[in-house]
């Protein structure tokens, strides 16, 4: 059974600081997704990571994937208030259309 | 842009009622999914469908059924709603890529069962 763990579950940080959210998974996979969810809204796709060593960046967010360590990170650089949201990682098993989601990290950026 | 729509944003039902949640996608995706989202539990898969009239149970199918008569539409049915089915329900769709495809989500239906 595929298990996906995110940490931390809650993160409160000041504007301008850097931080990293971690996503560990238990079984071999070669595709990992990061989603963002604003309060009361649905999930919006941020990054699709397709292979070991993949790195994607958009604005102040950068995601990376290490399939050997079964670990993905979402790094936030010089946080701004607009980044306050819940972030989910999701992993799929090879040959399977389903995704397993982490429990999410609720990020709050304090001015 | 992929568009996934859900029939209601908010729904209030009574215990024992039959409830239908509808989801429609306009991008000709083969796969469609129903999740429920609860605080502290993340998203849990209820059912998914990889083709018309095809369905597979997810992690928490008890108390739910689904219907997919047309490719673009996937319905979630609560045969007899109970208070523990109060939740946010999210529909998603994806291409059948041969590998795991990116899922696109609808706006969600917040269901309250009294």
Interface residues (C-beta under 8 A of the other chain):
Chain A: X9 X29 X30 X31 X33 X35 X41 X42 X43 X44 X45 X48 X88 X90 X92 X93 X94 X95 X96 X97 X98 X99 X100 X101 X102 X103 X104
Chain B: X31 X33 X35 X40 X41 X42 X43 X45 X48 X50 X58 X90 X92 X94 X96 X99 X100 X101 X102 X103 X104 X105 X106 X107 X108
